Amino acid sequence: MTNAAPVRASGAGRKRKGSDQHKSSLTRIAPPDDLVDEVAIRIWKTQSKILIERGTFELEDAPLLIAYCNSFAYMLQAEQEIGAQGMVVPTADGSIKKSPFVGVRNDCIAQLTRTGSLLGLDPLTRLRMLGGGSDGGENSEGNEFDEF
């Protein structure tokens, strides 16, 4: 009888996702002058703090966060105009058309979605970036579709 080496599962020595959290080189970053108003500055302060605490924000990410914060501020400005004028506006010939602020708001939401996803500010991307979700470990419960 020969003594065979014990068999190890592949990846058994690998660290779990999220266990070796990256530390951001930043501890704080002041709001830049490129932010359009106080709302954008407030969003900058809250979101940059969150991203730095997660260790996912570096100086090269600042332009994306500026775009995110300004889009949020413009979205709120468009919402105020829609609230004041309504969803439709009269045209020169007396008919009505969709308010241009509805289009601005929709564009801002699309920009928020794209830049937020790149920064990890939406739930699905955050799970992927931070290693959440099912890891296939012993404690994974799975769901009814696992067998398919």
N, C-alpha and C positions, 0 to 999 in steps of 0.2 A: 504494500500500500504506500503510495507516494503522498508526501505532504504538499499539497497545492497551496499557493498563496491565497489569502482571503480575497473574495471578489467584492469590489467596491462599486457602488452605483456611480455612473458618470455625473460629474458636477457635485459630488458629495462634499467636497472641500470648499466649494464656492461660497462666497459671502452672499447673503440674501440682499436683494435690492433694498435700498433705503437704509441699510445698516451702516454704510460708510458715507455719511452725508457730507457733501461738498460744503466747504466753508467759503462764503463770499469774501473777496478781498476788501469789500466796502463794509463799513459799519453804519454809515449814514451818507446821504447825498442831498444837498440843498436843491430846492426847486429851481430849475433854470429860468432865465428871462424869456425863453420862447413859449412859455405857457400863456394862454390867452386871457385868463381871468382867475378870480379867486376860487372858483369851483375846480378848475384844472389844477391849481396849486394844492388844494385840499386832497384831491384824488392822488396827485403825485406823492404827497406825504404819506397817505395811508398805504397805497400800493407799493411804493418803494420800500417801506418798512417791512411789509409782508414778504416781498421778494428777497430782501436782504436777510431776514430771519430764516427763510428757507434755504438760503445759500445758493439761490438761482439767479441772482442779479449781479451783473458786472457793468463797468463803465460803458462798454460797447453796446449795452442794451438800452442806454438812455434815450436814443432817438426813437426807439419803438415805444417806450413808456411816454415820451412827449406826445407822440401821435395818439396814443391811447387816451391820455388825459385830455388833450384838446378835443378829440372826437366826443368824449363824454360831455364836455362843456358845450360844444356846438349842438349836440343832441338835445340838451336841456333848453338851450336858447330856441331851437326849432319847436320844441314842445310848447314853450310859452307862446310863441307866435301862432301855433295851431290853436292853442286855447283861446287866444284873443280874436283870431280871424275865422276860425273854423277849419274844417277839412277841405272845404271848397271855397273858391273865390270867384267873383264875377269877372267876365271878360269884357272887352270894349264893345262887343256886339250884343251884350246882355245875357249871354249864356253863362254857364258856370263850368269851371274846370278844377281839377285837383290843385290844392294849394302847393306852390313850389316848396314850402317848408316841410310838407310830407315827404317829398323826395330827398330833401336835405337830411331829415331825421332818419330815413331808411339808409342813406349812404353812411351816416355816422354809425348806425347800428352795425352795418356790414364791416366798417373799419374797426369798430370795437371788437367785433367777433374775431377778425383776422389777427389783429395785433395782440389781443388778449390771449388768443390761443398760442401765438408764438412765445409769449411771455410766461405761459403756464397759468393764466388767470381764469381759465374755465375749468369746470370739474373734471371733464374727461381727460384733457391734457395734463392737468395736475396729477391725476391718478397715474398716468403713464410716466410722467417725469419723476415722481416720487416713489415709484415702484409699488403702488397700491394695487388693489384688485386681487384676483386669484393667483397664488404663486405655486399652486400644485402641491403644496406641502400637506402634511398629515392633518392639519386643522382646517383645510379647505372643505367647505360643505358641498360645493358644486350646486347644480340646479337640474331641473328635469330635462334639459336639452343636452346634457353632457354625453349621453349614450349615442347621440346622433353624430 
